[in-house]
Structure formats: structure tokens, C-alpha cells
């Protein structure tokens, strides 16, 4: 697995990404890295249906070059895997877990001729005060230049971010006694969204169920659905 | 759907006895150790609030179902008192609640009117407010009696108890987005031994396993108890199965025979454990669900709760966070029992105490040192006269004795019948106050 470039910076400030307390894992277990593989064999791709949960919201984001982009351009046309992160997060069960899973999914997509041109990964910051395009470029490291479509995005302001958080149902909180959000850790429930080419969210993963092999099987299920070989909801 | 003739005989014989004092078998689902594994921000320290989903009682206060907020932080000047209440208007047999995965919203259901009310508990946890009402569940899903509210990532899985066609026990689950939009439904299996009944939901994501249990339909749970126990045909209409579902595919798998209406399901939260436990209301037994030697799921009776011949009626259980102990409340005798689960194959009762004239729900703090008990089962099944106490009682537990901490008398406060309890905290606030918190329309 490739290492991201900003590990040191990310580790500087504790993240309270209280990603759904993993199944069977108390606080002591969170000192350990999360499991890398599911403890079960996922059902075969295409043998099940991913439900249509909701439409991905509209809004404006900023790419690594500082250009405004309509989010819809980056959540339609391909199968998209999207995660909210903030680069200061260092909880192994939070944003770093999302990064690690994305990295593993990217490797699987790269290896698959059927998926390579059909899948997009999106890493979107919910910390616009800190995560400027320059910070996101550093966070992306070599990933942005990889042979697959992996976008690293942020927003211009909390005002621009708000409809995206609201639309996806992504919470971001801070300790009640904390100061301004940018100065301290952010508490959030880690969520990763799988979006079909029409822009419909078809699966949502949190820590307790975020395994690369499960995500890849779901991506493959959506591909088979598009090909008419799997059931649509 | 079968029930044991022995039981039937027993119940009929006891009918006269229970005409003035209810039977049970219903509802519960509670506390911090029993929340969905997908839920964030478990309260592992001191809880600040207990939310109580309360059945309205005609002639008492406004008579409406309501969400009552108790201050339970010993450091607060308002400790042990009612600090807020939100009436929903009317009585619909308020019953169970469940948080969304991010703990910002609390969904609460009515077993009679099948309405779901969504409360925002994230903006101001001390003052929940109604942000959405779902009133078309029977029309849209065919199911009635929303019972268990179980958080999935970004979604809420709702277990019905009954159906709109004949209001019997054959039912299903409805999946909603966190915004309250219906996504799909899943029928409880009626083939391969399935009885089609539903009650509780519990998930073990590491095993891709969703477990369901089974109770009874609207025609039974809304019937007066005295009438029900004298109706031999009605008494046959209780669930006697649990189902292991493929969670990812949401397809029913193995049906496990568990006679006597298995209710609450609790997975052990201990790392590496792979078992769940349930209590059967009608037969007063504990059943263990775990894979057998060959890997196939099986359910086995592992303990007896009280004297089944005296119909104690276990109505709620609460498991310790390390899976080593289990609280069991039995409605009829008003007892709270503790079972040592060091060997889940052989649970051993080590403590019991009468905690009320009728007791129903039991919720413990994450560390197990605080235990909360409520009183109401169902409006038509609660006891009458002096035995109809309605309360939330808080206790301290030192491993040996339950010591009273405080009590709120729900009749004296003109609130109603206290049923389901959930914990709240004021530990966090929205990072971006300008962003609307209410993702529920």
C-alpha cells in the first residue's frame, strides 16, 4: 500500500473520528489498527441488489488546481466511490481507514480492464478552512497521478460545504467545550458513499463494514447491472 | 405457528388471575450496549440524559404520547428530574425508539397508529424537537406496528410487528433513508420453517449476519390481556422462530426454531465472540445463537428464568459490554435478575431483586455501574389499580447490589406510562452551526 505524503501532519492533531465504534471493539481495541479483511466471504457480485438510497447532492467543489467544479460532474457518468475526510485526522479507524480502503480499491480497479475506465474515486474534505487545494495536493501525494480517476477536492467555505454535508447526511461535530472548528479535532462518523453513474447513492459504508473486497464486489455489481446482468432496484 | 399446549392450558387456567394483572411478552430494546454496531459516539462515560418514550394516558396531563427527557447526570442541579417533554398529539401506543447512525436523530414508533416520529436530539440534546412524521408506513409497505429501529449507515431498518391486511403476525422490515424516504421492504420468511413473524433486529457485521426474532401481531398486542389469554386460537398466534439473514444481500437464510416468542436479541460485544442471546417471553428461557461445530448457525436453550410455571414473563434483557453478564427483567413478578455469562452455554443467575410491581425495560450504562428500569409494557397489558406503578427508577450497581439512585413517578408528574429509554449526551455540538443539522425533512 502506498503511503500518503502528509502522514506526519495528519498525526499532529488527534482526530475524534468516532467512526461507528467497530463491532465488538471497545476503546482498547481502537488502539489497534482496524481489520484489513472481512471475516466472511461477500456474496458474489451481481447476486444481490444494491438499493437506491438517495440522490447525491449538488454543490460546488474546488479541485487541486483551485478551479470550481460542479460536484455533479464528479458523481455521474462513472461508478463513484466518495468519502469525506479531513487531512488533520489521524485516528486509524477514521479518515486513514478510508484512505487505506480507497488505496486498496484503486489497486483492484487498476488491475481490472472492465473497471479501470468506469470507476472514479473522490476524496472530499469537510475542513475548508484548513484543507486548501494546496493542502489537498500534498495529501493526495502520488495518488492524483495514478493511472485511475482519483479526485481530491475541497470547498471554498463552510457555506459551500453545508449543502454537501446536508445532502449526504455527513455529520461533523466538535467537543462541546471546544473553540473554533478549524483549531481543534473534528468528530465525525466515517461514511463512504458508492454512487452509480446516474448519481444515485447505492451503498453507504461506515467503519464496521468498510472492507475493500466488499466495496469491489459492490462496484462490480453496479457494472453488471449496467450491463443488464444484475438486478436493478 | 405453534404454541405449546401446556402453555395454553397454563395461561387459560391463570386467566382469571391475570384479568386484573397483565401478561406480557413484548417490547424492549435498550441501552448503550444494545445499540446498532453502526452507531457513532457510544456514551462510554456519564450519560447526561435519558429519553423516555412515554404512552399517553387518558385524563392524565395532556393525555398524549410524548418524549420525556430526564437529567441523569449526578453533577447537574436538575439530577433526577424531568427537564423537557414533547407531546406528539394523540395516543398511538408509543413503544420503541432508535438513533440514526450519527446519533443526531431519534426515531420513535407507535404500535397502534403505525406512525413514526423523528426527533432532532443533535441540535440541543436537552430539548429534543420533532422534525418529521412518517404516517404512511402501512400504505407504502403493507406492514404495521413499527417496533425496532435499527441504524444502518445512512439508513434506518424498521421491523414491523404486523401487517395491514389482516393485522396478524406475518410482517416484514422496511428500510428508510435517514431523511425518512422509504427505500424498500423485506418480507419475513414464511417458507423453510419460517413463521413470517418479526420482533427484534440485531446485526453482527463481522459475520455478515442479521438476526431477527418473532412476537405477535396487532390483533393480539392490542387486545386486552384478559381476553387474549382466554382466546385459545389467539394464543396460538405467537412467533416461534429466529432467522439468520445474509446482511449484505438482505436475504433470509437459516430459520432457527425458538419456541415461545423470542424477543430482544443481544450479540456479545467482546472482541472475538460470535454468539447472541435472547429470552423467550412465553416459556421463560434464555436461548443461545451461535455457529455449531460445522459452522451452521444453531439456537439452543441454555437457561431458565425464574419458574416458568409462575409465568414471570421476561420482557427485556441488557448485556454487559464484555458479554460476561445479562440483566433480565420479568414483568409479572417485578423482578430484575442478573445472569453470569462467563460461560454463555450455561448462564447462571447470581442476583435478583424486586424493582417494581411491574417492570419492563432495563438499560445499563456502558460501564455497567448505572441501571435504569421503566414500568410499562403495553397500554392494554399493564397491571391495574395499585399495581399500575409508572416510573423510571435509576440504580447503582456495584456487582453485588442494586442501590436506588433516584426515581421519577410518571403518574405524579402527569406524563403517562414509561416505556423505552435511550441515553443522551451534551458532549459535542455541530462544528458548523450555519449548516442545517436536520438532515431529516
Interface residues (C-beta under 8 A of the other chain):
Chain A: X18 X19 X20 X21 X22 X23 X24 X25 X26 X27 X29 X35 X38 X39 X40 X42 X43 X47 X48 X51 X52 X53 X54 X158 X159 X161 X162 X165 X166 X169 X171 X172 X173 X174 X175 X176 X181 X186 X187 X189 X191 X193 X201 X204 X205 X206 X208 X209 X214 X233
Chain B: X37 X38 X39 X40 X41 X42 X44 X101 X102 X104 X122 X152 X153 X154 X155 X175 X177 X178 X179 X181 X183 X184 X204 X205 X206 X207 X208 X246 X248 X249 X250 X251 X267 X268 X269 X270 X271 X272 X273 X321 X322 X426 X427 X428 X429 X430 X431 X432 X434 X435 X436 X439
